Amino acid sequence: MLKIYNTLSHKKEIFKPINKDKINMYVCGVTVYDFCHIGHGRTFVVFDVISRYLRYIGYRLNYVRNITDIDDKIINRANKKNESIKNLTNIMIKNMQNDFASINILPPDSEPRATCHILEIINIIKKLINNGYAYIANNGDVMFDVQQYHDYGKLSGQKLKELWIGKQNKTLEIKRNFMDFVLWKISKQNEPYWNSPWGHGRPGWHIECSAMQNKEIGLNLDIHGGGSDLIFPHHENEFAQSVCAYKDTIIKYWIHCGMVMVNNKKMSKSLGNFLTLREALFDSDSETLRYFLMSSHYRNQLNYSVNNLSQSNMSLRSLYTALRGTNIINNSDILKGNEINKKFENRFLNAMNDDFNIPEVYSIMFDMAHEINRLKNKNMKLANRISLQLRNLASILGILQQDPDLFLQKKNTTNTDISDEINRLIKIRNIARNLKNWKEADIARSKLDKLGVIVEDNLYESTWRYK
C-alpha cells in the first residue's frame, strides 16, 4: 500500500488515484536560460525514480514535465549574449536534455513549452477575469486578486496578514493588494510579445503551468511535483489560479524535493558555490552522481561535497563487487522465486511504499550484496538469482546496470584521503588473512570500523560498505 507525504495535508496519505489504473503527474520543469544545476539534477532524478516505480507496481502513468521558455531571466540572458530568445532556449533545452540523459533521467511522456500554449494561457486569464479573480492593473498588466480567493495559503501555510508585515506600499499604486501577482505582462520596448485582449504582452510565470497542466492533462491531476523552493509562491499561486478558473479542478497530492546544499551552505552564485550538473561530473562519474543525488530522503536537504561523492562511489563499488563474477540467468528463473527473493522483494516494496524511502532501499541492496558474497562459495545458483534480482530492483533507481568489471576498472575520480585510507586498510587485511595473521587482520578491521565501514569477508578477499 503506497503512502505519499502530501505537502497539502502535511502528512503521509494512502495513495488513492483519481482513476483506478491511470495516474497523471505534472512536475514543474526548468527555466531554460542557463545550464542545469545539481538542484535540478536531484529533483528530476527523484521524479524519474517515482515514475519508474509507479509503472513497476502496475500503474499507467502520464508524466508531464514542462519547459519555461519565456521569462525575465531568459530575456535578460538573450540580451546579454546578443542572440535571439528562440536560439538561446533551443540551445539550452538541448543542453538540458543531454545533461539529464547523462545521469540516466528518462524523458517524460510530454514536455510542453510555455510559448506553445499562449492561446491556452489567454483563455484561462479570461476565465479568471470573468470569475472575478483577476483585474487589469493601472499599468495595463492583468493581475490575480489574491484576496478574492479565501483559501490562499492553503498549500504553503502562509497567512496573508503575516505576508503584509514590513512591506512597502509602492506597488499599491499599480495593484490592489501587495500579494497580487501578474498573469499577463504588457511588453516593454524591444521585449517579445504576443497579441492579447489586453494589448501586446507575455504571460506571467505562474499562469504558464496552470495552462499547460490543463491542456496536457485536464482538470484531474493525481500528483503535482517540484522542488521545495516552489511551494511558495509558485505552487501556491498556480493552485489558486487553477481552482479559481475551473472550480472542478482536483490536484490531489503535492510532492516536493528538498534543496541541495554545497559544503553545508545554500547554493548561490553570489557565494561562488553554484554548481552545474556538468561541473559536478568533473568530480564524479555519472552513476556515482545519480547514486549520490538519491542518498538522502527526497524531502530532506542533501549536502554536496567531494567527500560525500566519494562515499557514494565507494558504496557503488561495493555493490558492483558483489555482482562481479555472477552470471545473468534467465528471467523466468527469478519469477519462480524462493523465500530469500520474496523477502528482499517485500522489503523493497515496503521501503518504496513508505513515501519512496530510497535510503532504506540502499540498505536493502547492501543486505542483498552481503547475501550474494556469502553464497558465492556455497550456492552459486542462488547467488546468481539474488544478483539478478538486485539488478532488477536497482533498475528502478536507474543504477547497477553496467558490467561490474567495467565499472570497477574505472578510476575513482572522487577519491579523497578517507577512501585512500579505507582501501589501504582493506589491502592490509587481505594480505594478513592470506598469511593467516589474524591479529593484524583484526587490527585493520578495528580501524575500518572507526571509519564507519563494515567489512565483509568471503573465502578469497574482504570487501566493505558503509554502515
C-alpha positions in Angstrom: 0.0 0.0 0.0 1.7 3.2 -1.2 1.9 6.1 1.1 2.9 9.6 0.0 3.7 12.7 2.0 1.3 15.3 0.8 2.5 18.9 1.2 -1.1 20.0 1.1 -2.1 18.0 4.2 1.4 17.9 5.8 1.2 14.2 6.4 1.6 10.8 4.8 -1.5 9.7 3.0 -2.5 6.4 1.4 -2.2 6.9 -2.4 -5.6 6.7 -4.0 -5.5 7.8 -7.6 -8.4 9.7 -9.1 -8.9 7.0 -11.7 -8.2 3.4 -10.7 -5.3 2.5 -13.0 -4.1 5.6 -14.7 -2.1 8.3 -13.0 -1.4 11.9 -14.2 1.8 13.5 -12.8 2.9 17.1 -13.6 6.3 18.3 -12.5 7.5 21.9 -12.9 10.5 21.8 -15.2 13.4 24.1 -15.9 13.5 27.7 -16.9 16.0 27.4 -19.8 18.3 30.4 -19.5 21.4 28.6 -18.2 22.9 25.1 -17.7 21.0 22.9 -15.2 22.5 22.8 -11.7 22.7 19.9 -9.3 19.5 21.0 -7.6 17.7 20.4 -10.9 19.5 17.0 -11.1 18.3 16.0 -7.7 14.6 17.0 -8.3 14.4 15.3 -11.6 16.2 12.1 -10.6 13.7 11.8 -7.7 10.7 12.2 -10.0 12.4 9.8 -12.5 12.5 7.2 -9.8 8.9 7.9 -8.8 7.7 7.5 -12.4 9.7 4.2 -12.8 8.3 2.9 -9.5 4.7 3.8 -10.3 5.0 1.9 -13.6 6.7 -1.0 -11.8 3.7 -1.5 -9.4 1.3 -1.5 -12.4 0.0 2.0 -12.9 -0.4 3.5 -16.3 1.4 6.8 -15.9 1.2 10.0 -17.9 4.2 12.1 -16.8 4.3 15.7 -17.9 7.3 18.0 -17.2 7.1 21.5 -18.6 9.7 23.8 -20.0 9.6 27.6 -19.2 10.9 29.2 -22.4 9.8 32.8 -21.8 10.8 34.6 -18.6 12.6 37.8 -17.4 15.8 35.8 -16.9 15.6 34.4 -20.4 15.1 37.8 -21.9 18.0 39.3 -19.9 20.3 36.5 -20.8 19.4 36.7 -24.5 20.0 40.4 -24.5 23.4 40.0 -22.7 24.5 37.4 -25.2 23.1 39.4 -28.1 21.1 36.4 -29.5 17.5 35.6 -30.1 15.4 34.2 -27.3 14.4 31.3 -29.6 18.0 30.4 -30.3 19.0 30.7 -26.7 16.2 28.5 -25.4 16.6 25.9 -28.1 20.3 25.5 -27.2 19.6 25.4 -23.5 16.8 22.8 -24.0 19.2 20.6 -25.9 21.8 21.0 -23.2 19.2 20.2 -20.5 18.1 17.0 -22.3 21.8 15.9 -22.7 22.6 16.6 -19.1 19.6 14.7 -17.8 20.4 11.8 -20.1 23.9 11.7 -18.8 22.6 10.8 -15.3 20.0 8.4 -16.7 16.9 10.5 -16.3 14.3 9.1 -18.7 12.4 11.7 -20.8 8.8 12.4 -19.6 5.8 11.4 -21.7 5.2 15.0 -22.6 7.5 18.1 -22.4 5.3 21.2 -23.2 6.8 24.6 -23.8 5.1 27.7 -22.4 5.4 29.6 -25.7 3.4 26.9 -27.5 0.5 27.4 -25.1 -0.2 31.2 -25.4 -3.8 30.7 -26.6 -4.5 28.4 -23.6 -2.9 31.0 -21.3 -5.0 33.8 -22.7 -8.2 31.7 -22.3 -7.5 30.8 -18.7 -6.8 34.5 -17.9 -10.2 35.4 -19.5 -11.9 32.9 -17.2 -10.2 34.4 -14.1 -11.4 37.9 -15.1 -14.9 36.6 -15.8 -15.0 34.7 -12.5 -14.0 37.8 -10.6 -10.5 36.7 -9.6 -8.4 38.9 -11.9 -8.3 42.6 -12.9 -6.4 45.0 -15.1 -3.9 47.0 -13.1 -3.1 50.7 -13.5 -0.1 49.9 -15.7 -2.1 47.6 -18.0 -0.9 44.3 -16.6 -3.5 41.7 -15.7 -3.3 40.7 -12.0 -4.7 37.9 -9.9 -6.7 39.3 -7.0 -5.4 37.2 -4.0 -8.0 38.5 -1.5 -10.8 37.2 -3.6 -9.5 33.6 -3.1 -10.2 32.8 0.5 -8.1 29.6 0.6 -4.9 31.4 -0.5 -2.1 30.0 1.6 -3.7 26.5 2.0 -0.8 24.7 0.3 2.2 26.6 1.8 0.6 27.5 5.2 1.3 31.2 4.6 -1.1 33.8 6.1 -1.9 36.9 4.1 -1.8 39.2 7.1 1.7 38.0 8.0 2.9 38.5 4.4 2.0 42.1 4.7 4.2 42.9 7.6 7.1 45.2 6.8 6.2 45.5 3.2 6.3 48.8 1.3 3.1 50.2 -0.3 4.7 51.5 -3.5 3.3 48.6 -5.5 -0.2 49.6 -4.4 0.0 52.4 -6.9 -0.3 49.7 -9.6 -2.2 46.8 -8.0 -4.9 46.4 -5.3 -3.0 44.3 -2.8 0.6 43.6 -2.2 0.4 39.8 -2.8 -1.5 40.1 -6.1 0.6 38.6 -8.9 0.9 39.1 -12.6 -1.0 36.9 -15.1 -0.2 39.0 -18.2 2.6 41.5 -18.6 2.3 44.4 -21.0 5.5 44.3 -23.0 8.2 47.0 -22.8 10.1 48.3 -25.8 12.2 45.6 -27.5 10.7 42.8 -25.5 9.0 39.8 -27.0 5.2 39.9 -27.1 2.0 38.2 -28.2 -1.3 39.7 -29.1 -4.0 39.6 -26.4 -7.3 41.3 -25.5 -5.2 43.4 -23.0 -2.6 44.5 -25.5 0.8 43.2 -26.6 2.4 41.3 -23.8 3.6 38.0 -22.4 2.4 35.6 -19.7 3.5 35.6 -16.1 5.4 32.6 -14.8 2.7 31.1 -12.6 -0.1 31.1 -15.2 2.0 29.2 -17.7 1.9 26.0 -15.6 -1.8 26.2 -15.0 -2.5 26.5 -18.7 -0.1 23.7 -19.7 -1.3 21.4 -17.0 -4.9 21.9 -18.1 -4.1 21.4 -21.8 -1.9 18.3 -21.3 -3.8 16.6 -18.5 -7.1 18.3 -17.8 -8.8 19.2 -14.5 -7.9 16.0 -12.6 -4.2 15.7 -11.5 -3.0 13.0 -9.2 0.5 14.3 -8.4 2.0 17.7 -8.8 5.7 18.0 -8.0 8.8 20.1 -7.9 11.5 21.5 -5.6 10.6 22.7 -2.2 11.6 26.2 -3.2 8.5 26.2 -5.5 5.9 25.7 -2.7 5.6 29.4 -2.2 4.9 31.5 -4.2 4.8 29.4 -7.4 2.8 26.4 -6.5 0.6 28.4 -4.1 -0.2 30.8 -7.0 -0.6 28.0 -9.5 -3.0 26.2 -7.2 -5.1 29.3 -6.7 -5.3 30.1 -10.4 -6.3 26.6 -11.4 -9.1 26.3 -8.8 -10.4 29.8 -9.5 -10.5 29.3 -13.2 -12.0 25.8 -13.1 -13.9 25.1 -9.9 -13.9 21.3 -10.6 -10.0 21.2 -10.6 -8.6 18.4 -8.4 -4.8 18.4 -7.6 -4.7 15.6 -5.1 -1.1 15.1 -4.0 1.7 17.6 -3.9 5.3 16.2 -3.7 8.3 18.5 -3.1 12.1 17.7 -3.0 14.5 19.2 -0.5 17.2 21.6 -1.7 20.9 20.7 -2.4 23.4 22.4 -0.2 27.1 22.8 -1.2 29.5 22.1 1.6 26.7 22.8 4.0 25.9 26.2 2.5 23.0 27.3 0.3 24.0 27.1 -3.3 24.3 30.6 -4.7 26.2 32.3 -7.5 26.9 35.2 -5.1 28.7 32.7 -2.7 30.6 31.3 -5.6 29.4 27.7 -4.9 26.9 27.4 -7.7 27.4 24.0 -9.4 26.0 22.8 -12.7 25.5 19.2 -13.5 28.3 19.4 -16.0 30.7 20.8 -13.4 29.7 18.1 -10.9 30.6 15.4 -13.5 34.1 16.7 -13.4 34.2 15.4 -9.8 32.4 12.2 -10.4 31.2 9.6 -12.9 27.5 9.9 -13.9 26.3 6.8 -12.0 28.0 7.9 -8.8 26.4 11.3 -9.1 23.0 9.8 -9.6 23.5 7.5 -6.6 24.6 10.5 -4.5 21.5 12.5 -5.5 19.3 9.8 -4.0 21.4 9.2 -0.9 19.2 11.4 1.4 15.4 11.1 1.7 14.0 13.2 -1.1 12.2 15.6 1.3 15.4 16.3 3.3 18.2 18.6 2.3 21.2 17.0 0.6 24.7 18.2 1.2 27.0 18.1 -1.8 30.7 17.7 -1.1 33.6 15.8 -2.7 33.7 13.6 0.4 30.1 12.6 0.1 30.5 11.9 -3.6 33.5 9.7 -2.7 31.3 7.8 -0.2 28.7 7.3 -2.9 31.3 6.0 -5.3 32.7 3.5 -2.8 29.2 2.3 -2.0 28.6 1.6 -5.7 31.9 -0.1 -5.9 30.9 -2.4 -3.1 27.6 -3.3 -4.8 29.4 -3.9 -8.1 32.0 -6.0 -6.4 29.2 -8.3 -5.1 27.8 -8.5 -8.6 31.2 -9.3 -10.1 31.6 -13.0 -11.0 27.8 -13.7 -11.0 26.0 -14.8 -14.2 22.9 -13.3 -15.6 20.3 -16.1 -15.6 17.0 -16.4 -17.4 14.4 -14.1 -16.1 11.9 -17.0 -15.8 14.1 -18.4 -13.1 13.7 -15.2 -11.0 10.0 -15.2 -11.5 9.7 -18.6 -9.8 11.2 -17.1 -6.7 12.1 -18.5 -3.4 11.9 -17.3 0.2 15.1 -15.2 0.0 13.9 -13.5 -3.2 10.4 -12.9 -1.7 11.9 -11.4 1.4 14.0 -8.9 -0.5 11.1 -8.0 -2.8 8.8 -7.4 0.1 11.4 -5.3 1.9 11.9 -3.3 -1.3 8.2 -2.7 -1.8 7.7 -1.7 1.9 10.5 0.8 1.6 9.3 2.4 -1.6 5.7 2.3 -0.5 6.8 4.4 2.6 7.0 7.7 0.7 9.7 6.4 -1.7 12.3 5.8 1.0 15.3 5.3 -1.2 17.9 5.4 1.6 16.2 2.4 3.1 16.3 0.7 -0.4 20.1 1.3 -0.4 20.3 -0.6 2.9 18.3 -3.5 1.4 20.6 -3.6 -1.6 23.6 -3.9 0.7 22.0 -6.7 2.5 21.4 -8.4 -0.9 25.1 -7.8 -1.8 26.1 -9.3 1.5 24.0 -12.4 0.8 25.5 -12.7 -2.7 29.0 -12.6 -1.3 28.1 -15.2 1.3 26.6 -17.5 -1.2 29.3 -17.3 -3.9 31.2 -20.1 -2.3 28.2 -22.1 -1.2 25.4 -21.9 -3.7 26.3 -20.1 -6.9 22.9 -20.6 -8.5 21.2 -18.8 -5.6 23.9 -16.1 -5.7 23.1 -15.6 -9.4 19.4 -15.4 -8.6 19.8 -12.7 -6.0 22.2 -10.8 -8.2 19.7 -10.7 -11.0 17.0 -9.6 -8.5 19.4 -6.9 -7.2 19.9 -5.6 -10.7 16.2 -5.6 -11.4 15.3 -3.7 -8.3 18.2 -1.3 -8.8 17.0 -0.6 -12.3 14.0 1.2 -10.8 16.6 3.6 -9.2 18.4 3.8 -12.5 21.7 2.2 -11.2 23.7 -1.0 -11.3 23.1 -1.7 -14.9 26.7 -1.6 -16.0 29.1 -4.5 -16.4 30.6 -4.9 -12.9 34.2 -5.4 -14.2 34.0 -2.3 -16.4 32.7 -0.1 -13.6 35.3 -1.4 -11.2 38.1 -0.7 -13.7 37.2 3.0 -13.7 39.4 5.3 -11.7 37.6 6.7 -8.7 37.6 10.4 -9.6 36.1 11.2 -6.2 38.9 9.6 -4.3 39.8 11.5 -1.1 42.0 10.9 1.9 39.3 8.8 3.6 38.8 6.5 0.6 42.5 6.0 0.2 42.8 5.0 3.9 39.9 2.6 3.6 41.4 0.9 0.5 44.8 0.8 2.2 43.4 -1.0 5.3 41.4 -3.4 3.1 44.6 -4.3 1.3 46.4 -4.8 4.6 43.6 -7.0 5.9 43.5 -9.1 2.7 47.3 -9.7 2.9 47.1 -10.5 6.6 44.3 -13.0 6.0 46.2 -14.7 3.2 49.2 -15.1 5.7 46.8 -16.2 8.4 48.0 -13.3 10.5 44.7 -12.9 12.3 45.9 -10.3 14.8 47.0 -7.9 12.0 43.7 -8.6 10.2 41.7 -7.8 13.3 43.6 -4.5 13.8 42.7 -3.5 10.3 39.1 -4.4 10.8 39.0 -2.3 14.0 40.4 0.7 12.2 37.9 0.3 9.4 35.1 0.1 12.0 36.2 3.5 13.4 35.9 4.9 9.8 32.3 3.8 9.7 33.0 0.8 7.5 31.5 -2.7 7.6 34.0 -5.4 6.5 32.5 -8.4 4.6 34.7 -11.4 4.2 34.5 -14.2 1.7 36.9 -17.1 1.1 39.2 -15.0 -1.1 39.0 -11.4 -0.1 37.5 -8.8 2.1 35.1 -6.2 0.7 33.4 -3.3 2.6 30.5 -1.0 2.8 29.5 2.0 4.9 27.4 1.3 8.0 
